[in-house]
Amino acid sequence: MSIDRIRIATRQSKLALWQANFIKSELERVHDGLVVEIVGITTKGDRWLQSPLSEIGGKGLFVKELESAMLAGEADIAVHSVKDLPAELPPEFVLPVLSYREDVRDVLVSDQGDLAGLPHGAVVGSSSLRRQAQLKAVRPDLNMRSIRGNVDTRLAKLKAGEFDAIVLAAAGLNRLGLQSERSHLLDTEVCLPAPGQGALGIECCEGSPAQTLLTPLQDEAVARCVIAERGISAGLGADCSLPIAAYACLDKNDQVELLARIANEDGSQILHSTAIGQDPDVVAQECVASLISQGAEQILTALRHA
């Protein structure tokens, strides 16, 4: 079946549109004559900014309405920041592309210096329990407060003095050209990223003809690492709203080297696990087993009932 047109469902934030238009250009580059359209959708997660995502359904709110558009035949594919995707997709969908990974690190944005230089009791904006817990582990004095909205909205709140600092993903700032002298990269030893952070994922319906057009965009090296990272959340039955961190890279022997963490809410307890091997699924299973043996399930139970 020949396909000469494909529609990309996307949120309408600047970053989401950048990502969708980037994939549009990549599809047009590898498929001469292909017509690619952008279908902008405002999700419930974008509209409801009063509460932390963990209280209103997690980052899956950004995904479900894009999936609904595909099921309704209004779009053929959706482009996501992989860190925003649930560990397990609904059975109707597949994720044939994991690719285009940017810097995986988090960034502390502040005019008052880096993490060590922030004043005692500084107000730091982040809605991510993963970021909050890891930063509190290093600086228990910090006053972590929830912040919602797109990148521009969060930067505007920082400028208005609502926060002394905010934490964002380096990938988003890089893609939007917003890195500056007040951007302080956080080493992964301090703040391990979310599973899949920095990578783009392309989702489509199972069996969709569009899937054949996506094959050239897959990056197997990125995919192996991201699959291992996402295996931590899946193995623990946790979504991306919980303080779970994972980062994998390929060593000189092309093996997947995975580091995973899970923390309690205030960062006073952080469990660590590492594993290495050729199969990303097996590596993830080894890390999950180690975390469980250290008490990960008790931490997750406490978080869910907090």
C-alpha positions in Angstrom: 0.0 0.0 0.0 1.5 3.3 -1.1 1.2 6.3 1.3 1.8 9.8 0.0 0.5 11.7 3.0 0.9 11.5 6.7 -0.5 13.5 9.6 1.4 14.2 12.9 -0.6 14.7 16.0 1.1 17.0 18.5 0.5 19.2 21.5 0.7 22.9 20.6 3.5 24.1 23.0 6.6 25.5 21.3 8.6 22.5 22.2 6.1 20.0 21.0 5.6 21.9 17.7 9.4 22.0 17.3 9.6 18.3 17.8 6.7 17.6 15.4 8.2 19.9 12.7 11.6 18.3 13.1 10.1 14.9 12.5 8.1 16.4 9.5 11.4 17.5 8.0 13.0 14.2 8.6 10.2 12.3 7.0 10.2 14.6 4.0 14.0 14.2 3.8 13.9 10.4 3.6 10.7 10.1 1.5 10.7 12.2 -1.6 7.3 13.7 -2.4 5.7 12.7 0.9 3.2 15.3 2.2 3.4 15.7 6.0 0.8 17.7 7.9 0.8 18.9 11.5 -2.4 18.4 13.5 -2.3 20.5 16.7 -4.2 19.3 19.7 -4.6 21.0 23.1 -4.7 18.3 25.7 -6.3 18.3 29.2 -2.8 18.4 30.7 -2.1 21.6 28.8 -5.4 23.2 29.9 -5.4 22.2 33.6 -2.4 23.9 35.2 -3.7 24.5 38.7 -2.5 21.2 40.2 0.6 19.0 39.9 0.4 16.4 37.2 0.7 13.6 39.8 -2.7 14.7 41.2 -4.6 14.8 37.9 -3.5 11.7 36.1 0.2 12.1 35.4 1.9 12.9 32.1 -0.3 10.4 30.4 -2.8 13.3 30.1 -0.5 14.7 27.4 -0.6 11.4 25.5 -4.2 10.1 25.7 -5.8 12.8 23.5 -3.1 12.3 20.8 -3.9 8.6 20.9 -7.6 9.4 20.6 -6.9 11.5 17.5 -5.1 8.5 15.9 -7.8 6.1 16.8 -10.4 8.4 15.3 -8.5 8.6 12.0 -7.7 12.3 12.5 -3.9 11.7 12.6 -1.5 8.9 11.6 1.4 9.3 14.1 2.2 11.2 17.3 5.6 12.6 18.3 6.5 12.6 22.0 9.2 13.4 24.4 9.9 9.8 25.5 10.1 10.8 29.2 6.4 11.8 29.0 5.3 8.4 27.8 3.8 5.8 30.2 6.0 2.7 30.6 3.3 0.5 29.0 1.4 1.7 25.9 -2.2 0.7 25.4 -2.4 -2.5 23.2 -3.7 -0.6 20.2 -0.4 1.3 19.9 3.2 0.7 19.1 6.4 2.8 19.4 8.4 2.0 16.2 10.8 4.9 16.6 13.1 5.8 19.5 15.6 8.3 18.2 17.2 11.7 18.1 18.5 11.9 21.6 19.7 15.2 22.9 21.5 16.0 26.2 19.9 13.8 28.8 20.7 16.1 31.8 18.6 18.4 33.8 19.3 22.1 34.1 19.0 24.4 37.1 18.0 27.8 35.7 18.8 30.6 38.1 20.4 34.1 38.3 21.7 33.1 41.8 24.2 30.5 40.8 24.4 26.8 40.5 23.0 24.2 43.0 25.7 24.8 45.5 25.4 28.6 45.2 21.7 28.9 45.9 21.0 30.6 49.2 19.7 28.6 52.1 16.0 27.9 51.8 15.9 28.9 48.1 12.6 28.4 46.4 13.1 25.9 43.5 10.3 25.2 41.0 9.8 21.6 39.7 6.7 19.4 39.5 8.9 16.3 39.0 9.1 14.2 42.2 12.2 12.6 40.7 14.0 16.0 40.5 12.6 17.2 43.8 13.9 14.1 45.7 17.3 14.1 44.2 17.9 17.8 44.7 16.6 17.5 48.3 19.1 14.7 48.9 21.9 17.1 48.1 20.3 20.3 49.5 17.7 19.4 52.2 17.2 23.1 52.9 15.7 23.8 49.5 12.0 24.8 49.4 10.8 22.7 46.5 7.5 24.0 44.9 5.4 22.7 42.1 5.4 24.6 38.8 3.4 23.8 35.7 3.2 25.2 32.2 5.3 25.1 29.1 9.0 26.2 29.0 8.2 29.8 28.3 5.6 30.0 31.1 8.1 28.5 33.6 10.9 30.9 32.6 8.4 33.8 32.9 7.6 32.7 36.5 11.3 32.6 37.3 11.8 36.1 35.8 8.8 37.4 37.8 10.5 36.4 41.0 8.1 33.5 42.0 11.1 31.2 42.2 14.8 31.5 42.9 15.4 28.7 40.5 13.6 26.2 38.3 14.6 22.8 36.9 14.1 22.0 33.2 15.4 19.4 30.8 18.5 20.4 28.9 17.1 18.8 25.7 14.1 21.2 25.6 16.2 24.3 26.3 18.7 23.2 23.6 16.0 22.5 21.0 14.4 25.9 21.6 17.7 27.7 21.7 17.1 28.9 25.3 20.3 27.9 27.0 22.0 30.9 28.7 24.6 31.8 31.2 22.1 31.2 34.0 21.6 27.6 32.9 23.5 25.3 35.2 23.8 21.7 34.0 23.2 19.1 36.7 25.5 16.1 36.6 23.8 12.8 36.3 25.5 11.7 39.6 23.4 14.5 41.3 20.2 14.3 39.2 19.8 11.1 37.2 17.4 11.7 34.3 13.9 10.3 33.7 13.7 7.1 31.6 13.9 8.2 28.0 14.8 11.8 28.7 16.2 13.7 25.7 14.9 11.2 23.2 12.0 11.5 20.8 9.5 8.7 20.3 7.0 8.3 17.4 3.8 6.4 18.2 1.2 5.0 15.8 -1.6 2.5 15.8 -0.7 -1.2 15.7 -0.8 -2.3 12.0 -0.9 1.3 10.7 0.4 1.6 7.1 2.3 4.7 8.3 4.6 2.4 10.3 6.5 1.5 7.2 7.4 5.1 6.6 8.9 5.4 10.1 11.5 2.6 9.8 14.4 4.9 8.5 14.0 7.2 11.5 14.8 4.5 14.1 18.2 4.7 15.9 19.0 1.3 17.2 21.6 2.5 19.7 19.3 5.0 21.2 16.4 2.5 21.2 18.4 -0.1 23.1 19.3 2.4 25.8 15.8 3.8 26.1 14.2 0.3 26.2 16.4 -0.5 29.1 15.5 2.7 30.9 11.8 2.3 30.3 12.1 -1.3 31.6 12.7 0.1 35.1 9.4 1.9 35.3 7.6 -1.0 33.6 9.2 -3.6 35.9 8.3 -1.6 39.0 4.7 -0.9 37.8 5.4 2.8 38.1 4.5 5.7 35.9 6.6 8.8 35.0 5.1 10.8 37.8 7.0 8.8 40.5 10.6 9.5 41.5 12.2 6.9 39.4 15.4 7.7 37.4 17.3 5.7 34.8 20.0 6.3 32.3 21.7 3.8 30.0 24.6 4.2 27.5 26.5 1.8 25.3 30.0 0.8 26.4 33.0 0.2 24.1 31.8 -3.4 23.7 28.3 -2.3 22.6 26.8 -3.5 25.9 24.0 -1.6 27.6 25.2 -0.1 30.9 22.2 0.9 33.0 22.0 2.9 36.2 18.7 3.2 38.0 17.4 5.0 41.1 14.3 5.2 43.1 13.8 7.7 46.0 11.3 8.5 48.7 9.6 11.9 48.5 12.1 14.0 50.5 15.2 12.3 49.1 16.3 10.9 52.5 16.3 7.4 51.0 17.6 6.7 47.5 18.1 3.2 46.2 20.7 2.6 43.4 21.1 -0.3 41.0 23.4 -1.0 38.0 23.6 -3.7 35.4 25.3 -4.3 32.1 24.6 -6.7 29.2 23.7 -7.0 25.6 19.9 -7.4 26.0 18.3 -4.2 27.3 15.3 -6.1 28.6 17.5 -8.5 30.7 19.6 -5.5 32.0 16.4 -3.8 33.1 15.1 -6.9 34.8 18.4 -7.2 36.7 18.2 -3.6 38.0 14.5 -4.0 38.9 15.3 -7.2 40.9 18.1 -5.4 42.7 15.8 -2.4 43.6 13.1 -4.6 44.8 15.5 -6.5 47.0 16.5 -3.1 48.6 12.9 -2.1 49.3 11.7 -0.3 46.2 8.1 -1.7 46.6 7.8 -0.3 50.1 8.9 3.2 48.8 6.4 3.0 45.9 3.6 2.0 48.2 4.3 4.9 50.6 4.4 7.3 47.7 1.1 6.2 46.3 -0.6 6.7 49.6 1.1 10.0 50.4 
